[in-house]
Amino acid sequence: MFNSKYFKLIGSSVVLTLTLAACSSTVKNNTQAPKISEQNKAETKVEQKVPAYIYTANESGSISKIDVATNKVVETFKDEGSPHNVQVSPDGKVFAYTSAVKMAKGQTEHGAMSMNGSAVFYDVETGKQIRKVEVGKHPAHIVFTEDGKYAIVTNNEDNNVSIIDAKTYKLINNVIVGKGPHGFRISADSQYAYIANMGEDTVSIVDITNIKEVKKIKVGKTPVTTGLTSDGKTLVATVNAENYLAVVDLSTDKIEKIAVGVGPAQVYLSTDDKYAFVANQGTEKDPSNTITKVNLTTKQVVATIEAGKGAHGVVVSPDNKFVYVTNMYEATVSVIDNETNKVVATIPVDEEPNGISFKK
């Protein structure tokens, strides 16, 4: 089902403490001003919560913005195309998404795929569109480099990736990779992108600075998305057609295979690199609904968590307390408590939610 809308998949607030200093008045006769007790200091502290949000890309034609404090959609951004993936920039000021051309009445899916899609950039604060950049045919995922210089897009039908200047929003160049590039992550030093090529059994490593593919690693049949540890030493990739997570030692290219659920789609690593969370989507006719939680140190599955039908996109809150999963065939997002491994909330969004990103 590779050419059918990527299998139809393929898709906390931070508390600031402000201590208020009491102003001391001048005291006559050289008497010292009274000291403020520790208890009084504590009582002057004021907690300010910075809003945090989740964004989902809904292939039905929209982006949902969810307030994580209330687990409710607070804004919906409509799109004339079919949004597949969404990402928030490292500084939290911009969100961007890929939009494939939606089929018009009487048009075949192949016809829609043959037209160039877009990368769309929005200002987080104002909710206004900044720029729409034409990229390649059927754009899949978009990811910002950690240094904020570039946004990179995989063009699934063109077998290449587009590198966009994240300040000027101009297309710099395209890089040829493997067949059917889809999900990917970028190293913490912003130097390399690790692209899962769905149409073959490889992950392409792209040198972003020099704008070229430097290597391919075989991981298994139909890899969908990758993840990378913060030290850049370990790569993970969901292998959809073989139902496992490939864990690759990048110093040796040695691969360990960890069995997960049926039809694994996206994978996301906790910020401490302790766990990998794999969303198992299955197919539209026979959807899966589980998240496989893998301990990356022991290479063991430590939990299998039930979410919704067609579990696809996954992201972890920066404090690693919650995991958020898009359920494509239920039009919902599941909120999972990472300590109890239980779903604690279910959030309705627009149809076919796919990619998901956290704005802290």
C-alpha positions in Angstrom: 0.0 0.0 0.0 3.0 2.3 -0.3 1.5 4.6 -2.9 -1.8 4.9 -1.0 -1.1 8.0 1.2 1.9 6.5 2.9 -0.2 3.5 4.0 -2.7 6.2 5.1 0.1 6.7 7.6 2.4 7.8 5.9 1.5 10.9 9.1 3.9 20.8 30.9 4.1 23.7 31.5 7.4 25.4 32.6 7.1 27.0 35.9 9.1 30.2 36.5 9.6 31.4 40.0 9.9 35.1 40.6 11.2 36.2 44.0 10.0 39.6 44.9 12.4 41.6 47.0 10.9 43.8 49.7 12.0 47.4 49.6 13.5 48.5 52.9 12.8 52.0 54.2 15.4 54.2 55.8 15.4 53.8 59.6 16.3 56.6 61.9 19.0 56.4 64.6 21.1 54.1 62.4 18.8 51.2 63.3 19.0 48.3 60.8 16.0 47.5 58.7 14.3 44.3 59.8 15.4 41.2 57.9 12.9 39.3 55.8 12.5 35.9 57.2 12.8 32.8 54.9 9.1 32.1 55.5 8.2 35.6 54.3 10.5 35.2 51.3 8.7 32.0 50.4 5.3 33.8 50.7 6.4 36.4 48.2 7.2 33.9 45.5 4.9 34.0 42.6 4.4 31.2 40.1 3.9 32.0 36.5 3.0 29.4 34.0 4.2 29.6 30.4 1.6 28.1 28.1 2.6 24.9 26.3 0.9 23.5 23.2 0.7 20.5 21.0 0.2 20.8 17.2 -1.2 18.0 15.1 -1.2 17.8 11.3 -4.6 16.5 10.1 -4.6 15.1 6.6 -8.3 16.1 6.2 -7.0 19.6 5.8 -6.0 21.4 9.1 -3.6 21.9 11.9 -4.9 21.6 15.5 -3.4 23.6 18.4 -4.0 21.9 21.7 -3.4 23.5 25.2 -1.7 20.9 27.2 -3.0 22.4 30.5 -6.6 21.7 29.5 -6.1 19.0 26.8 -8.5 21.0 24.5 -8.1 22.3 21.0 -7.8 26.1 21.2 -7.3 26.9 17.6 -7.6 25.3 14.2 -5.7 26.4 11.1 -7.3 25.3 7.8 -5.2 24.3 4.8 -6.4 23.7 1.2 -4.0 20.7 0.9 -3.4 17.6 3.0 -1.1 18.4 6.0 1.1 15.4 6.9 3.6 16.4 9.4 4.2 19.4 11.7 7.1 20.7 13.7 7.8 23.6 16.1 11.1 25.5 15.7 13.7 25.1 18.4 13.1 28.6 19.7 9.3 28.0 19.8 8.5 31.0 17.6 7.5 29.2 14.4 5.5 26.1 13.5 5.8 24.6 10.1 4.0 21.8 8.3 4.1 19.9 5.0 1.1 20.0 2.8 0.6 17.7 -0.2 -1.8 18.6 -2.9 -5.3 17.3 -2.1 -7.2 15.3 -4.7 -9.7 17.4 -6.6 -13.0 15.9 -7.7 -12.4 13.3 -10.4 -8.6 13.4 -9.9 -6.7 10.2 -9.2 -4.4 10.0 -6.2 -1.5 9.6 -8.5 -2.4 12.8 -10.2 -2.3 14.6 -6.9 1.1 13.0 -6.1 2.5 14.3 -9.3 2.1 17.9 -8.2 4.5 19.8 -6.0 3.5 20.3 -2.4 4.5 23.0 0.1 6.2 23.7 3.4 4.0 26.2 5.3 5.4 28.4 8.1 3.3 30.1 10.8 4.1 32.6 13.6 3.3 30.9 16.8 2.5 34.0 18.7 0.2 35.7 16.1 -1.1 32.6 14.4 -0.5 34.2 11.1 1.1 32.6 8.0 4.7 33.7 7.4 5.5 32.0 4.1 4.5 29.1 1.9 7.4 27.5 0.1 7.0 25.1 -2.8 9.0 22.0 -2.4 8.7 18.6 -4.1 6.0 16.0 -4.9 4.1 14.7 -1.9 6.2 16.2 0.9 6.2 14.1 4.0 8.1 15.3 7.1 9.6 18.6 8.0 12.3 19.1 10.7 14.2 22.2 11.9 17.9 22.0 12.6 18.7 22.6 16.3 20.7 25.7 15.5 17.6 27.2 13.8 19.3 27.7 10.4 17.4 25.3 8.3 14.1 23.5 7.8 14.4 20.2 5.9 11.6 18.5 4.0 11.4 15.0 2.6 9.7 14.7 -0.8 8.3 11.2 -0.9 7.6 11.0 -4.7 10.7 12.9 -5.8 13.2 10.8 -3.8 14.9 13.8 -2.5 14.9 16.3 0.4 14.6 20.1 0.3 16.8 22.3 2.4 15.1 25.6 3.3 16.7 28.6 4.9 14.7 29.0 8.1 15.3 32.8 8.3 14.6 33.8 4.7 12.3 30.9 3.9 14.0 30.3 0.5 14.7 26.9 -0.9 18.5 26.4 -1.0 18.7 23.1 -2.8 17.5 19.5 -3.1 19.5 16.4 -2.2 18.9 13.1 -3.8 18.4 10.2 -1.3 16.8 6.8 -1.4 13.4 5.8 -2.8 10.3 7.1 -0.9 12.0 9.3 1.8 9.7 9.9 4.7 10.3 10.4 8.5 13.6 11.6 9.9 15.5 13.3 12.7 18.5 15.6 12.7 21.6 15.2 14.9 21.9 17.6 17.9 24.9 19.4 16.3 22.7 20.2 13.3 25.1 18.5 10.9 23.3 15.3 9.7 19.8 14.2 8.8 18.9 10.5 9.0 16.2 9.9 6.4 14.0 6.7 6.4 13.5 5.6 2.8 10.1 3.8 2.7 10.5 2.5 -0.8 13.6 0.6 0.0 15.3 -0.9 3.1 17.6 2.0 3.9 18.3 5.1 6.0 20.1 7.9 4.1 22.6 10.1 6.0 22.6 13.6 4.6 25.4 16.1 5.3 23.4 19.3 5.7 26.3 21.7 5.5 27.7 20.2 2.4 24.2 19.4 1.0 24.8 15.8 0.0 24.0 12.2 0.9 27.1 10.6 2.4 25.9 7.1 3.3 23.1 4.6 3.4 22.4 2.0 6.1 20.3 -1.0 5.5 17.8 -1.4 8.4 14.9 -3.6 7.0 11.9 -3.5 4.8 9.9 -0.3 4.7 11.5 2.0 7.3 9.1 4.8 8.1 10.7 7.1 10.7 14.0 7.5 12.6 15.1 8.7 16.0 18.6 9.6 17.3 20.1 9.8 20.8 21.3 13.1 21.9 25.0 12.0 21.8 24.5 11.0 18.1 25.8 7.5 18.7 22.6 5.5 18.4 20.0 5.5 15.6 16.6 3.9 15.7 14.2 3.3 12.8 10.7 1.8 12.7 10.6 -1.1 10.2 7.0 -1.2 9.2 6.8 -4.3 7.0 8.7 -6.4 9.5 7.2 -5.1 12.8 10.4 -4.2 14.6 12.5 -1.3 15.8 16.0 -1.3 14.4 18.6 0.0 16.9 21.8 0.9 15.1 25.2 1.5 16.6 26.5 4.3 14.4 30.1 3.5 15.1 29.8 0.0 13.7 26.5 0.0 11.9 25.6 -3.1 13.9 21.8 -3.5 14.1 19.7 -5.0 16.9 16.0 -5.8 16.1 13.4 -5.3 18.8 9.9 -6.7 18.1 7.1 -4.2 18.4 3.5 -4.0 17.4 1.9 -4.4 14.0 2.8 -1.7 11.4 5.1 0.6 13.4 4.9 4.2 12.1 6.6 6.9 14.1 9.1 6.7 16.9 10.1 9.3 19.5 12.9 9.3 22.1 12.5 10.7 25.6 14.8 13.7 26.2 17.0 11.6 28.6 17.4 8.9 25.9 16.1 6.3 28.3 13.0 5.2 26.2 11.9 4.9 22.7 8.1 5.1 22.1 6.9 3.4 19.0 3.4 4.0 17.6 2.0 0.9 15.9 -0.6 1.9 13.3 -1.4 -1.3 11.5 -3.4 -0.7 8.3 -6.7 1.1 7.7 -8.5 -2.2 7.2 -6.8 -3.8 10.2 -5.7 -1.0 12.5 -3.4 -1.4 15.4 -3.7 0.7 18.5 -0.6 0.3 20.7 2.5 2.1 21.8 5.6 0.0 22.4 7.8 1.4 25.1 11.4 0.3 24.7 14.2 0.7 27.2 17.2 1.8 25.1 19.8 0.7 27.6 18.5 -2.9 28.0 17.0 -3.1 24.5 13.9 -4.6 26.1 10.2 -3.8 25.7 9.0 -2.6 29.1 5.4 -1.8 28.3 2.8 -2.1 25.6 0.2 0.7 26.0 -3.2 0.8 24.3 -4.0 4.1 22.6 -6.5 4.6 19.7 -7.0 3.0 16.3 -4.2 3.8 13.9 -1.7 5.1 16.4 0.7 7.0 14.2 2.5 10.2 15.4 4.1 10.4 18.8 5.9 13.0 20.8 7.1 13.2 24.4 6.8 16.3 26.7 10.2 17.9 27.4 10.0 16.8 31.1 9.3 13.2 29.9 6.1 13.0 32.0 3.6 12.6 29.1 3.5 10.9 25.7 1.1 12.2 23.1 -0.1 10.0 20.2 -2.2 10.8 17.2 -4.8 8.1 16.3 -5.5 8.4 12.6 -8.6 6.3 12.4 -10.3 7.8 15.4 -9.4 11.5 14.9 -8.1 11.7 18.5 -4.9 12.3 20.4 -4.1 10.0 23.4 -2.3 11.5 26.4 -0.2 8.8 28.2 1.2 9.1 31.7 4.8 8.0 31.3 5.0 6.8 34.9 1.9 4.6 35.0 1.8 3.8 31.2 -1.9 4.6 31.1 -3.9 6.9 28.9 -5.1 9.8 31.1 -6.9 11.8 28.4 -8.3 11.6 24.9 -8.6 14.7 22.8 -10.8 15.0 19.7 -9.1 16.7 16.7 -9.9 16.8 13.0 -9.9 13.7 10.8 -6.8 11.7 10.0 -4.3 13.3 12.5 -0.8 12.4 11.5 2.3 14.3 12.6 2.5 15.9 16.1 4.9 18.4 17.7 5.3 20.0 21.2 5.7 23.7 21.8 7.2 24.5 25.2 
